[in-house]
Amino acid sequence: LSEIGSSFWIDPNSNYNSVDDVVPESFGIVGNDFAWLSTGRSAISLAIEHIESQKSNLKKIAPLPSYTCESVIEPFLKNGFSIDFFSINRDLSFNYSEIEEKINLLEPSVFLFHPYFGFDTAHSVSKLTDICKEKGIFAIEDRTQCLYSDFPISDADYFVGSIRKWCEAPDGGFVVFKDGKIENKPTQTDTQSEKIRLSASYAKYEYLINNKGDKQAFLQQYALAEELLEKQSQVYCMAATSRAVQCNLDVGRLKSRRRKNY
């Protein structure tokens, strides 16, 4: 168990008895409509599509935090947006005056932000969401890093997140609309990617717990699954295995372990 890596293993004998379908309210996120999706980037894409349907002559400019990952940036680029990055302070808080200046200067249509590493680093973001509402700018809060934190959600228009960063689910993301309905929710899962990632997770369990198998083999499977995810050309719903994992997740243990690691 001295291995370090970002992919969770799964006991092949796990018996996930999914009774109730989990809802984003379990993360403290309440809205008018939501969808479970295969990835967080798909969640951002659905939010962007809804924004485009709500506003004619959309100015495709989006301020994003300079400290973020490719999966956050990609949906904006794919939808033809220009990105303007705002800086993040050393304590991971925002420079609110800089962001407000960008909003006034650029007149963007979308503003995305996220609290970092489980801490309420965006605790004063209402200063910006209030300005966005006055100017007809849509705000997206990415809750991926603080799904199980106790501080409340912001007054954003959309909430997105990825769950596979937290547990052994082979895929998983969500989008919540504060207002409006999600049209054409996806019903098809990415079964190929799910199958490969599950195979890799089972093999990693055997390697770590039972000292069996070849490490490079399951690492290659993880890499292939990630490559397939990168090439996704459509929005998929979350796989059944991921729903079951999320339903049976021991959140108390998860939070305790994360804090201990920290």
Disulfide bonds with the S-S distance in Angstrom:
none
